[in-house]
Amino acid sequence: MNVFDCETYEDNNNVFIYCISYSYKNKIYSIYYEDGDIFTKFLDELFDKILENSITFYIHNINFDGMLIMSSVFNNNLSFKWLIRGTNIYYIELKYVHITITFKCSYKFLPLSLKNISLNNLDKKIFPYKFVNKKNIYYVGACPSIEYFNSDVSEILYDDFKKDNLIFNLKKITIEYCENDVKITINFLNKLLEVMGSKYSKIFNKSFSAPSLSYKIFFRYWNSLNIKENLLKEEDIYVRKSYYGGRCEVFGNPIDSEVIHYFDFSGMYEQCMRTKFPIGKGFFCVENLDVKKIGFHVIKYKSNMEYPILPQHSNKNKLTFPNGIMQGCYWYEEISLFVEKGGEVLEIISSYLYDEEDYVFKDFVNEFSQIKKKGGFYKIFGKLMINSLYGSFGMSDKNYESLVCFSEAEFKKVLEKTDVLESTKKNNCYIMKIFKNNKSYKVLKEKNEYIKFSTRNVSYASIISSKARIKLYKGFCDVINSGGRILYCDTDSIAACYNSNNLNIQYGEIKWQEIWKDAVFIGPKFYAFKNLNNKDVVKIKGVSKNDYSFDQLKNLFYNNKENIFYSNQLNFRKNKYELKQTYIKKIVSLNKYDKRIFSKNKKKTKPITNPLYNE
């Protein structure tokens, strides 16, 4: 396995590579700063070393390094092609003289940070990233202060680093740091190959991510029932409306006398994928309709439940579970649960049906469940392959296209002629997500060299997510029937409160994990609790470093504070991904939960009513 890594510094909002380390034939080489393009120096060294006509390097986060590579590739007028999805890079392939050099992303096969990987006694080192600039590239002197390190570096780690580097040689430390990352990535990839075994290694070499790997493995070895890889366009449009995803809601908060219990499902998607799925060719039906038939049904229905079953997308594209009279497309098993619990189907509008079902994924799941049982790295990989197959079926040709340009002038021209949904810049390399419409058609047609993902058979992704929501709802019922009160859920977990400790309880496929002394549930993926050891745990999606205690958050929430502020957060957002590793002040809304309605004392919530269909 060949690995590439680089270290960078920032200057006037541009990023420059000043050190490259790479492995080739079990040796590690490093190149340190010189005037000129250091990446070209790497290519020259490679040309002198290798005899092959092609070589592949793995990078552990190609989104960052890849844009810097492409800036150099463009400036040197090298022939290249690459695969991008949105603003995510999947591979880069370039031609240098007679050599084809491919860069792929190891992180996309197993999304673990290098600091969370410890193999063969190798651990991620700490480094004063903020200290480096063009003027001090060859600095030798006192060790930089702790403020130049990432904010999560503890005083203990820093003191140990300082003792080892009383005379700090930046060149020496950088090369050691970069080469250590290369060694960790090599160990990571070798372990990954060991876990896969020779059976799947060839498929790994032809894949670019975990979803593509699991998808290829399934259709190469485990598709004995010959399910289709793709749907026709009209089938995809119909079925995709039923693909809602997981459920994450706040149902209330504990009162003083209650004890909070946290439950989860052991391998939710694995459990779902062991059940029956449709086989054979699907077909549309508009007469003799029956929601009990195997398939997807567009129905008009009426819901009036404390915990509504059928999902809807709000006008803000949030997944909600409202009451009222509504219309939607759903898998027949979810409709059956809805009717069983008192829901009314007012009209069946159309259906997409199958004649029979069978255990489509059972053998695949059994294979990777056996791998999981070995524990450790095997467990992570086995679980990832199962879950990635589910996600891979849901991939589609999105309503945007990815476009790349290499100058500010071209970027501004694209901005004028298209609707840019998102953009990422690194030096003179711009990656953009362009909305596909009549306005952008001409520009996108000119940029036809990019490889597109094909639309896959979304039926199976939709059914798996539907089965998961059904399991979660039945978990609600089990907890409520045992005397619990539901406080929160998130796809495969439930938080509930009881009047006493119910240790080691299990309801079907959900089992108790731990008890919390107190908790506050504020919004989806936004809650905090005190465990039995009185330790504060704060969970806020998008916040990497917590600045508030449990008691502070609880008091601010109940006192109707509108926002809280977090400093020193990595600039990573769902709607916009800035590869530049800067820190920002993040604003988090405390009292804007809109999936359900909080009571005045915030101890309960009730369902919203869909205003579009309300009688």
N, C-alpha and C positions, 0 to 999 in steps of 0.2 A: 504494500500500500504506500503510495506516494502522497505526501502531505505538504501543503503550502500555508504559510502564515506570514503576516507582516505587522510591523508596528508603525504608528503614524503620529504626526503632530499637526496642530492647526495653526494657520497663519492667514489673517485677513479673510476669515470665513471659508478658506480652502483647506483641504486636508492633503498632507504629503506623506508618502511612504519614506521612512528613513532606515528601515531595517527589514530584510526578508530572510526567513529561514525556510528551508525545504528539505525533504527527504528524497533520496533516490538510491535504490539498491541497498537498503539498510544502513545508509550513511546520512548524516545531517550536515547540511552546508548553510552558511550564513553570509549575507552581503550587507555591509553597513554603508552609511551615507557617503556618497560622492557627488560632485557636481554632475548635473545631467539627470537623465531618467533612470532611476534605480531598477525599474521593472525591465527596461531594455537590457540592463546589465545582467539581470536574471536570465533573460532569454538567450543572451550570448553565452553565458556559462552553461546553460542547458544544452545548447547546440554543440558545444565542445565535449560534453560528457556522454550524451546518449547516442546509442547506435540505432535505436528503434525509429520507425517512421511516425509513431503515435505514442502518446503518454497521457495518463490521467492523474490529476492532482485533486485531493479532497481538501476543502476549506471548511472550517467549523464556523460558519456564518458568512456565506458567499454574498449576502445582500450588502454588507459593508465593503469587504475587500473587492468584490466583483465590480463595483462602480469605479473604484480606483484603477483596477486593471483595465477596464474599458476606456477610461480616459487616456491611458497610455496607448492602448491598441488603436484608438482613433487618431491620436496625434501622430502615430508612426505609420498610419495608413495601412494597417495589417488587415488581411482578410479574416472575417469572423462570422459566426452566427451564434445566437443564444436563445434560450427559452425563458420567457418571463410570463408571469401571471399576475395581473394587477401591477404592483411595484415589487413583487418578489422575483428574484432571479433563481432559476433552477439549474442551469448550466451555461457555461461559456466555452465555446470551441473556437480556437484561433489557429491560423496558419503562420508559421515562422520558417522561412526558407522551405525545406521539404518536410518539416515536422508539424504534425497536428497535435496541439496541446489542448486538452479538455480539463476544465475546472468544474467540479461538482461539490455539492454541499453535504457534509456528513451530518450536520445538525438536522436536516430535513428527513433523515432516516431514523434518528433517535433524538428527539428534542431535549437533550440534557445539556445544561451549561457545563463548560469545562471545569468550573469550580465545584460542580457536583459530581464529578467523575474522579474516582480514586482507584487506580489499577496499578499493580506492580510498585506500590509505595510511591507513586508519583502524584503530587497534588499541585493545583494551580497556585502560583506565587502571587504576591502582591507587588504593585509597581506604581511609581509616582507619575501617572499619565499626564497630569496637569503641569508638571515641571518642564517637560520637553518643549523646546522651540528651536528654531533654526540657529540661533546664536550660541546655544549651549550644547550642541550635538556632541561635542568632545569634552564635556565638562568632567573634571576630576576635582573633588573637594569634599566638603561636609555633606552629610546625608540630608536630603531635602526634608522639610518638616512634614508632619502628618497631613497638613491641609492640601498637599499636592496629590494625595492618594484618594481613592474612592471613599465616599462617606461611610460605607459599611466596614471599613478597616478599623479594627479595635486597637486600643492603646497597647494591649499585650502583643498583638501581631506586629504593630509598628516598632515597639521596643526591641523585639527579637530581630526584626529586619535591620534596625539601626546598629545593633551590636555586631551583626555580621558584615556591616558595610560602613565602618567608621570612616574609611576613605572611600567615597562613592565615585565609582568610575562608570559613567552613563553608558558608554559603548559596551563595556564588559557586562554590566547588569542587563542591558537591553537584549544582547545576544543570548545570555543565559535564560532570560525570561521567554523570549520568542522560541528558542530551541526546546524549552521545557513544554510549551504549548504544543509544539509539533510532536513531541514524544507522547504526551497525553492523548492526542488525536490518533496517533498510530496505534497505541494500545486499545483505544476505544474501537477503532475499525477492526483490528485483529480479533477483539473479543466478539464484535458483531458477526464477523465471518464464522467464528467458532460456534456461536449460537445457531446460526443458520445452517451450518454444515454444507457439504459439497452439493447437496440436492438443490439448494436455493441460491448458491453463490453466483452462478451464471446469470440468473434473473436479476440479482442485485447489481451486477455490472451493467445491465441494460436499463436500470431504473434510475429515477431522479428524486424520489421521495418515498416515505413509508406508505402512503396511499397507493402510489403506482406499483410499488413492490408487492403489497398484499393483493392488489387487484390482479396482477400478472400471475402470482402464485396460485390464486384461486382458479383462474380460467385455464392455467396450464395443467394443474394436478387434481383439482377437486370439483370441477363442474361436471359431474357424472350425469346430472339430470338435464344438461344442455340448456340452461337458461340463457336468454339473450343478453349480449353485452350492451346493446343500444336499443332505444325506442325510436319509432318514427316521430317526426316533428310534432304532428298533431297529438300523438299519444303522450309525448313528453309535456306538452303544454297543458293537457288535461290532468295528468297524474301529478305534475309538479305542484299544482295548487293544494295538494293534500300533504305536502312536505313541510311540516311546521317546526319540528325540532323539539328540544327538551323543555321541561316546565320548571320555572323558577319564580316563586311567589312568597310574599309575606302574608301570613294569616293572623298574626297577633304577637303579643308579648306576654311574658310571665307576670303573675302577681306574686306578692311576697311569700305566700305559703306554698307555692308550687315548685317542683323539682324538674329541671330541664334535662331531658334525655335526647341523645343524638343517635340516630340509626342510619345505617346505609345498606344498600344492596350489594352483595358480593358479585361483581362482574355483571352489571345490568345488561349490557349489550350482548355479552356472551350467553346469558340466560335466554334472551330474546331470540338469538340466532340459532338456538337449539330446537326451536319450535318449527312448525310447518309454514311453508311459504308457497305462493302460487308457482305452478310450472306450466309449460305449454304456451301457446300463443294467446295473448289477450285480445278482446274484441269489444267494440262499443255496442251499447244496447239502449234503446229508447222506448221499448214496449215490454209488457209483462214484467215490470220492474219489482224487485224484492231486495230490501237491504240485508236480508239474511244470506244472499248469494255471495260467493267468494269474489271480492273485487272492490273497486273504489266507486263511491256513489256521491253524486251531487244532490244534496237534500236541502229543503227548507225545514227548519225545526224550531221548537220552542223550548227554552231552558229556564227553569226557576229552581235553582239549587244553591245550597250554601257553598258547595265546592263544584262549580260547573265542570263538565267533562270535555266538551268539544272546544277546541281552540279557534281563535280568530286573530288576524293581524290588524292592529290598530292603524289609524291614519299616519302614525309615526313609525309604522312597521315594527312595533313591539308585539310580542306574542302575549295575548291576553286570553282569559277564560271568562267571558261575560255571560250574563243572563239576557233574555229577551227573545225576540223572533229574528232568526238569522238564516243565512245560507252559506254553505261551504261544501268542500269535497273531502271525504273521509274514508278510511279503510273500514271494511264492514265490521270487524271485531270491535272497533271503538264505538261505532254506532250501536252495536248490540249492548255494550256496557251502558251507554247513554240511555237506551230504552229501558234496560233492566233497573236503572236507578231512578226512573220516573220521568225521563225526558220524552218529548213528543216529536215524532217525525210527521210534519204537516204535508210534505209533498216530496216525492222522489222525482227529480228532474231528468237525470240520465245516469248511466252506469258504464264502467269499464270493467269487464268480467273475465274470469278464468274458469276453466272447467274443473280443475283439480289442484290439490296441494300435496307437498311432500317435504321431506327434511333436506332442504337445499344446502344448508351451510353446516350441517351436523358434523360431517367428517373433517371439514376445515377447522371448525372450532375445537374438535377433539384433538387434532394435531397440535395446535398451538396452546391448548390447555395443558397438554403433557409437557410442553416446553416450559410453561409458566411454573409448573410444580417443582422445577429444579431450583427455583428461587433466584434472588439477586438479579443480575443482568438478564438472565433467561426470563424471569418473571416480567420485567419491564418490556422486553421485546415481544414476548408472547401476547401480552395484553395489547400492545400497540398494534400488532398485526390484525387482531380481531377487531379492534375499534376502528382501525384505518380502513378496513374493507367496507365497513358501514358507511364511513364518510366518503369513500371513493365512489360509491354508487350514486351519490348525490351531486357529483360534479356536473357542470353544464357550461354551455357557451353563454357567458354572461352578457349583460347589456352594455359592456364596455370592452374596449380593446386596449392593449398596451402599446405604447409608442415611445421611441427613444430618439433623442437628438443630442448633438454635441456642441451646441453654441447657444449663447443667450439670445442672439438674433433669431435663430430658428425656433427657439422655445417661445419667444414672444409672438412669432408668426403663428405658431400652433395655437397659442392662447386666443388670438384674435379670430381664428377660423373654426375653432371647435369648442366644445364644452369639456373642460378639464376637471375631472372629479377629484383627482388627487395627484400630487407630484412629489418627487424626491430628487434632490440635487446633490451631487458630490462633484466639486470642481466644475468642469465643463460638461459633465455627463448628467442628463436629465431623463428620468423615467416618469412617464405620465400614464394615468388611467383616463382614457378618452371615452366619453359617452357616445355610443353608436346611434346616430340619427342622421337625418338628411344633411344637416349642417356639417357634420364631420366626414361624410361619405368620401368626398374627393381626397382629403388628406390621408385617410386610412387606406384608401385604395392604392395610393402611391407607396405606402409602407407595407408591402405585402410579403415581406421576407420572414415574418415572425410565425413560428409554429403555434397553432392553437390547440387547446384541449378539446377533445370531442365530448359531446353530450353523452352521458352514460345512462344506464337503466335506473332511473330515479325511483321506480316502483319499490325496489328492495330497501333503499334508504328510507323512503316514506313509511313503509310497513314496519321496519325496525324501530323507528322513532315513535310510531303509533303504539306498538307493543310495549315500549318502555313507559310511555305515559299511562297505559293501562295498568302495568305493574305498580307504578307509583301510586295511582289512585287506589288500587286495592290495598296498598300499604297504608294509605290514609284510613281506609275503612277498618283495617286490623287494629291500628293504634287507637282509633276512636272507640271501637267496640271493647277494647281492654281498659277503657277509662281515661285515655289520654286526650289532650287537646292539641291540635296541630298548630305550630307556630310558624314553620318555614319549610320550604322544600327546594331542592335544586337537582333536577334530572334523576339522580340515583341516591338521594339522601333526604332524611326527614328529621326536623327538630320538633319535639313535642314536650308538653309538660304534664306531670302527674302530681297527685297529692302526696305521694311517697316514693321512695327509691325502689324501682323495679329492676334489680340487677340481673344481668345475663338473660334477659328476655329475648325471645325471637318469635316473629310472626311470619310464618311461611318463609319467604326468601329475604326478608329484611331482618337484620339483627342489631341489637344494642351495641354501641361502640364505647360511649362514655357518658358520664353525667357532669353537667355544668352547675356551678353554684348560682350563677346569674347570667343573664344574656339580654341583649337588645337587638332586635331585628328592624332594620331601617329601610332596606330595599333589596332588590336582586343582587346577590353577591356582595352585600354590604351589611355586615353584622359584627358584633363583638360579644365576647363572653369571658367569664372567669371560670377556670377549671377548678377541680377539687384541691389543687395545690396553691390556689389563690393567684395563679398566673394569668395575666391579661393576654387575650388573643384577639387581634383585630383583623378582620377580613374585608378589604375594600378593593374591588377590581381596579387595576390600573395604578394602585399606590404601592410603591416598592419599599418605602421606609415610613413607618408609622410615627407620627408626632403626638398622638393623643392616647391617654390611658382609657381603659374601659369606663371608669367613672366619669371622666370628662365627656366622652361621646354620649353616654347615657343621659347626663344632665343637659347637654346641649340639645339632644333630640327631644326630650320631654319638655324643654323650655322653648321649643319651636324656633330654634336658631336656624336661619335659612341656609347658610353655607359654612363650611370649614375650609381651612387652607393648609396645604401641605407643601413644605419647601423641599428643595433638593430631590426632586423626582425626575427620573429619566424621562426624556421627551418621547414617550411611546404612547400613541393613541390608536384607538380602533379605526377611526375615520381618516387619520393621517399618520403615516409612519415616517418620522424623520430619522434617518440613519445616523445623523450626527449625534454623538453621545454628549449632549449638553444637559444641564439640569434646569428645571423650571419650577415655578410655583403652581401647584395644581389646586383647582377649586372643586370641591365636592359638595353637591347639594344634599342637605340633610332631610328636608321635608317636602320632597316633590314626587313621592311614590304615587304612580297613577295606574297601576295594574289592578288594584283593589282600593277600597275606601277605608281609611282608618277611622275608628271611633274616636270620640273626643279625648278619651284618656289613653288612646293608642294601645289598648290591651287586646283589641280585636280589629279585624277588617271584614268588610262585606264585599261581595262581587260588584263590579260595575255593571251597568245596563247599557247594552249597545244602542246608541242613540239613532243609528240608521234604520234599525228594524223594530224599535220599541213600539208596542201598541199603546 
